[in-house]
Amino acid sequence: MHRFLRSVGFSRLSELDDEERLVQDVCAHSDYVKITNLDNSYSFGEYARLFGKDTGITVCGLFDREHHFHVQYYFPFYWGTCPDDLDSISVDQHLRSFSFAGACDDLRIGTTMIFYVANAAEYLESRLSGDPIFHRVYLTGLAESGTVLLPVASDHKPAEEDPERVEYRTNLFKAAQNGDEEAIENLSMEDYDLYTAISRRVKYEDIYTIVDSYFIPYGMECDLYNVMGEIEKVSSSVNPVTKEKLILLRIRTNDMPLEICINEKDLTGMPEEGRRFKGVIWLQGRIDTSSAEQAPGK
């Protein structure tokens, strides 16, 4: 049973028979179908059905020589609408199925960001034509639980309103990645100063009045993250089958836009623009295959 089914409105699904019926229903009443030929014998198929606004379930599998469909896996999804342009996105296949993980070095969070590729069939079709490099992705997160926090009063300009500061940090990270010792030393000093300031303030203040945004890996799985960010937009949707209400949030965390879907019953607090969302998410990415370009030398 997929642990994030509750995020798209299936919190009461608990029996194996219910799971099998749901998978069959998605294949029989899909809103989106994508089939990619792998070779002369097999094809990869992707069936998706919407159960609310941009949320639903995708079933993936292989067609054999007799055109029989064999389910490999399924997963809940949230199709985001806010694109994020990146330097480059690398994709690797998981070991036991035709599912994929995407990765990119994001200078805004200072680490490699890994996400679950939500449009495997489109990616496979693009890859079969060469060795493409992708630059745009629609990032979303499914949350099992979350909390709404009040905003923090601040008299400094946010990073997104200070382009010179953002550009300086970006160039500093790039220089450090290329082995520039001075850039590495400057980043180390900034980290030390930040650590010192937080250590001094945390004795007298709550940690969430000091830290207003973060994006950090969570647990053993590489595409789970603990995030906090300012809520920029709030909307809702209802799963027409279970009648469960879903809350759709667009937040900004570490100057990165991110769209999150969570079951209303799993969200503590009243979400409003300007407040903050905190929770653990499963990060998905729908790669924009139209942003692909051929790798150098191909």
N, C-alpha and C positions, 0 to 999 in steps of 0.2 A: 504494500500500500504506500503510495507516494505521500510523504509527510506534509507537503505543501498543498494538498488538495483543498484543505480548509481555507486557504488563502483566496481561492476562487469560488467559495461558497459550498463546498462539499464537506462540511465538518462532521456530518453524521454518517458518512460512508465508512463502514467498518468491516463488512463481510467480503470474503473473496468472491462470492457470487455476484454481489453488487458491483465490485470492481470490474469483473468480466462483462457484465451487462453494460456498464458505462462505456467500456472500450468498444464494444460492438455497436453501441448507439452512436458514438462519435464517427465510426467508419461508415455507418449507414446513413447518417444525416449530417455529413460534414459541410461546412461553409467554404472550406478551402482545401484543394487537393493539388499536390505537386508530386510528379513522378519523374525520376531521373534514371536514365539507362546507364548502368554501370559497365556492362559488357553484352555479349550476344545472348547470355543466358539469364542474367539477373537484372532487376531494377529496384531502386529504392523508392519507397512510397511514403508520403507524409499526408495525413488527414487531420484537419483541425476543425473543431466546432466551437463556436462562440457561445458562452453561457453568461452573457452580460456585455457591457461596453468594453471592447478590446480585451476581454478575458475569456479563457476557455481551456480546452484540453487538446493536445496534439498527440496522435498515435502514429508511430513510425515502424516500418518493417520492410521486408524484402518480398518481391514477387519472384516465384520460381519459374522454371521453363514452361509449366502449364498455366502460368498467370494466376496462381493461387497466392494470396497475400498471407504472410506469416508475420505476426506482430512480434517486434523485438522489444519495444519499450513504449511508454507513454509519459507525458509530463504536463502539468498545468502551466499556463503561460499568461503573460500580460504584455500585449503589444503596445509599446510606447510610441509617442508621437514627437518626441523631442530629440533630434539628432545630435550626436557629439562627434566632432571632427578630431581625429587623432593622427599622429605622425605615421603610424603603421600598426596593423593588427596581424598577429600570427595566430594560426589555428592548428591544433593537433587533435588527432582522433583518439577517443577513449579505447581501451584495450579490447573490450568484449562486445562492442556494438558499433553501428554507424552513428554514433553521437560524437559531438566535438566540443572542445574547450577553446575559447579565444583568449588571447593575452595581449597586453600592450603596456609599455612603460609610460605611465602617466605622471608627468612632473608635478601636477597639482597635488597628488597624494604622496609623491615621493617614493613610490614602490610599483612593482608590476601588478597590474589589475587583471584578474582572471575571471572569466564569465562563461556561462553555459550558452552555447550557440543555439538559438531558438528557431533558426530557419536552415536546418541541415540540408534539405533537398536543394534549396537555392544555392547554398555554398558548394555542394558537390557538383552541381551543374557548371558553376563558374570555374571550379578547380579543374574539371575535365578538359577545359579549353586551354589550359596552360598552368602557369605558376603565378597566380595573381597576388598583388599586395592590396589590402583593403584599408580605407582611411576613415570610413564613417560607420557608426553603429548607434542603434537605438537601445540605450541601457534602461533596464527596468529591474525591480526587485519585488519578490513575493515575501511577505512577512508573516510568520506564525503568530507573533505578538508584538506589541509596540506601546509606547507611552508618549503622550503629548506633554511637553514642558513649556513653561512660560518663557518668553524671550528675555535676553539679558540686555540691560541698558548699556550703551557704548557710545563714547564720544569720538571714536576713531572711524575713519572711512573703511568700509568693507573692502575686501581684496578686489571684488569685481568693479569697484568704482575707482580703483587706483591702478590703472594700466601700467604705469611706469614701474611700480613695485612688482607687479605680476611678471612683466617682461624681464626685470632684473633677476628675479628668482628663477625663472625659466632658463635664462642664459647661464646662471650659476650652476644649475643642475646639469645642463648639457655639458658644460666645461668639466664638471666633476666626473661625469660618465666617461669623458675622453681622457681622464687621467691628470687633469690640471690640479697640481698640488695646492696652489693658492686658493682655488675655488673650493676644494675639499676642506681646507683649513677654515675658510670663511663659513661654510655650512656647519662645520663642527662647533665653531664658536657661537653661532646662532642657536644651535641646539643646546649648548651648555648654558647660554644666557636664559633661554626659555625654561630649561629645567630648574635653574636657580630661582627664577621668578615664581614659577608654579610651586616649588617646594616652600617658598616663603609665604605665599598667599594661602596655600591649602591648610595651614595651621588655623586660619581664622575664617575661611570662606568655604562654602560648598563647592565641590569640584565642578559642578555644572554652571556655576556663575563665572568660572574661570575659562573653561573650555566650552565654546559655543558650537563647534563643528568638528567631526572626526569621521574617518573612514578607515577601519582597520580590519585585518583578517580575523576570523572567528572559528575556533575549533579546528578539527582535523581536515575538514573538506575545504578544498582550495577556492571554491566559489561562494562560500558563506562569509558575510561581513557584518560587523557591528558598526552601525552608522548613526550619526546624528547630524541634523541639518535644519535650516530654516524652511518652514512651509511657505511655498510661493503660490500654490493653487490647490483647492480642495474641490472634489466632485464625488459623486456616488453612482453606484450601479446596483442592480438587483439580479441575482441568479434566478432565471425564470422557472427552473426546475425545483430548486430547494427553497426559494423565496428568501434566501439569506442576503442581507445587505452588505455590499462591499464598499470600502472607502478607498478612493483613488487620490493619491497625493503626489504633487510635484515638489520636491525639496531641492535645496542647494547645499551640498556638503563639500567642504574644501574647494569651493568655487566650481564644483562640478554639478551639472543638472542631473537629477535622477528621479524617475517616476516609480512609485511604490503602490502596490495593491495589498490591502489587508482586510480581513473579515471584520465587520463592525464589532462583533462580540469579543474580538481579540485585541481591540484598541482601548487603552485606558486614557481617559481625558477627552476633551472636546477639540477636534482639529479646526484651527482657524489660521488664516494667512497671518504671518508674522510670528506665530508660535513655532516651537521646534518639535520635530519627531525624533524619537530614539527607539531603536530596535535592531534585531538581527534579521538579515534578509538573505535570500538566495538570489544571487545576481545573474540575470539573463541578458543576452545581447542579440538583437536582430541585426545582422550585418547587412549593410546596404551594398549589394553586389554591384550596383552601378558605379560605385566609387572605386572599383578595382582598376589597377594598372599592372602591366606586366613587370615582373621582377627584372632588375638590371641584368643584361646579358642574355635575356631570353628572346 
